[in-house]
Amino acid sequence: MKVLVVLTSHDELGDTGRKTGFWLEELAAPYYRFKEAGWEITLASPAGGCPPLDPKSNEPDFQTDLTRRFEADEEATAALSDTVRLDSVSADAFDTVFYPGGHGPLWDLAEDAHSKRLIETTLRAGKPLALVCHAPGVLRHAVNEDGTPLVRGKEVTGFADSEEEGVALTEVVPFLVEDELKRLGGIYSKGEDWAPYVVRDGLLITGQNPASSAPAADALVELAGKTGA
């Protein structure tokens, strides 16, 4: 089984002068779920090379056993330092796709034509796709074959407005994930703030927040096994 993990290349948190990027737990936890399943993992990002890590995600309060394991893992860190360019990959080469979050994807992946095509092609080929935390916002321009929003009528979740308020970035981000999914006609639901919450609708899996990254990866492994991706 081959999985493509798509990371952000964006490192500026709006006009705040602070840095952002991908959220470490949302890469580390799924990475080891996929490893345990025996999957072949390829990391990609729009710019290729080493994607920016949200420095906040590596503060002591947000570190986990798996983030520490990842940082001490030479194979994992080598792969992270040399991600392939997103425009060089084909959905045909992978059985499934996973998008970690962090605030970065709201600026680049949400507007990236290659990401949009990857999402659409993956699902139309009958392959499962999972996105967690802010990454469900990357679905904003993806459409069905009839041109309607991909999330319209689908059960989805993603970083809640209340969680964005909790980190005081409501006025900084280019759009709010919850509001955008609802605007597009998604059937949005959420669990408690910061608690694991995962929704599956057909081939699409979405997770609400960092704590949902491991359960979302588990759901993807299970679904890929059932679909024979």
N, C-alpha and C positions, 0 to 999 in steps of 0.2 A: 504494500500500500504506500503510495506516494502522496505526501501532503505539502502544499505550498503555504507558508506562513508569511503574510504580507504586513510589513511594518512601515511606519511613517518615516519621512525624511525631513519633516518640519520641526524646527527647534525654537521658534520664537513664540512666546505666549502673548499674542496680540501686540499691543503697544506698551506693555507693562515693563519691558526691559528684562523680564525674567525668561528663563529657559523652559522649554517643554520637550516633548518627544513621545516615545512609547513608555508604557507603564511596565516596569520590570516583572512584577508578579504575573501579569497577563501574558507574558511570553514564557517565563520560567515554568509555571505550573502546567500549561498545555504541552510544552516541550517534553517534559518528562512523562506525561500521560502518553504522548505519541511514541516516545522511545520504548516505554514498557509494552506498548502494543506491537512493537516490532516495525513501526513505520519508518520510511525514509523521509527525512525532513529537509526541505529546501527553504531558506530564508530569502525574501525579496523585499525591495523598497524602491520607491520611484527613482532615487538618485544612485542606488547601489552603494557598495562600500559599507561603512559602519554607520548605522542609523543612530540618531540622537536618543539618548536615554533621558527621560524626565528625571532630573536630579532629586525631586521630592520622593520619587518612588524608591529611592535607594537610601532614604533616611532610616534610622533605626526603628522608628515606629511602624514603618511599612515593610521592613524586611521580613522574610519568612525562611523556613528551612530550605525551601526550594529556590528562593532567590540567592541565598548564600551558596547553595549547591551549584547553581548555574554559574555564578561568578568564579567558583573554584574549578570549574569544569573546562579544561583546555580545549576539548573538542567543541563544546558549545560556544565558548567565547571566540574561537577561531572562525566558526561559521557566522557569528554575529558581526565580526569585524569585516567580513567580505560578502555581504549579501549581494545577490544578483540584481541587476536592474529589472524593474517590473516590466518595462517595454520589451524585454528580451525573452520573456517566458510565454508559453502557450498553455492554455487551460487543458489542451489535449494531453499534455505530458503528466498531468496530476489526477489523482483519484478524488481529491477533496481539497478544500481551501479553508484556512483559518485566519481571521483578522484580530490581533490583539488591539487594545485601545490605548488610552493615554489621550491627552488633548490634541496632540499633533495631527492625527488623521482628519480632524475637522477642517483643517486648512488645506492639506494637500490631497490626501486620498479621496476625500469627499468630492473633489473637483477633477480628479484624474481620469482621463478618458480610457487609459489602459486598465485601470481598476474597474471602471464601469463595465467594460467589455468582458473582463475576466469573470465578474460576478454573473453577468447575464449568460455567458457561454457555459459556465459551470452548471448553473441550475437547469438550463435548457438541455444539457447533455445528461440530465438525470443524476448528477453528482451532488452530494451534500455540501453545504456551506455554513460556516459558523462565524459569528462576529460577537465581540464582547465589549461592554462598557460604552465608550464613545464610538467604537467602530461601527455599530449599527447606523450611525449617521452617514457612513460611507455609502449607504444604499440610496441616498437622496435622489440621485439622477438615474439610477438603474430602472429599466422598464421591462415590461413583458413584451412578447412578440407583437401584440396589438398596440403598443405604444403607451399603455397605461402604466402608472407607477408600480414597480415590482412589489412594493409592500402593501398596496391597496387590497383590503380585505383579508390580509394575513395577520395572524397573531404574532406580535413582536414585543420585545422589551429593549431597554437600553438605558444609559445613564439618566436617572430621573431629574426633573427640574429641581426637586427638593435637595437632591445630592449636589447639584451644581450650585445651588444657593449655599449649601453647607461649606463649600470650598471657596465661596465668595468670587465666583468667576462668571456669574450670569451675564454681566455687562461686558465681559472680555471676549468670550467665545463668539465665533461668527454666527452660530445658531445653536439652539438648544435641541438636543437629541430627541427628548420626549415630544416636544412641540412639533418638530419636523416630521417625525414618524406619524403623528396624529394628522398633521396637515396633508400628508400624502395619502391618507385613508387607511393607514395601518390600524389594526385593533391592538392598541397599546395597553399593556398591563405592567404592574410592578409589584415587587415585594417590599419589605421593610428596607429603609435606607441602610446601605452597606452590608446587607445580608445576602447570601447567595439566592439568586433567582434566575431560572433559565426557562425559556419558552421555545417550543418546537412547533413549527407548522410545515408539514411536508418535509422538504429537503432543507428548509431554512431553520437554523438554530441561532437564537440571540440570547446574550447574557447581560444582566443589568449593570454590573459593577465589578471591581477587581475580585471580590470574593466569589464571583460567578465564573471566573475563568477556568478553574479546574472542573467544576460540574459541566460547563459548556463543552470542554474538551472530552470529557467522559461521554456526553451525549453524542458528540460527533463520532467518536470511536464506535459506539454502539450502532449508530445509524449507518455508518459506512459498512459495518459488518452485515447489516440486514439488506442493504441495497446492493451489496456486492460490488461497490465502487472500486 
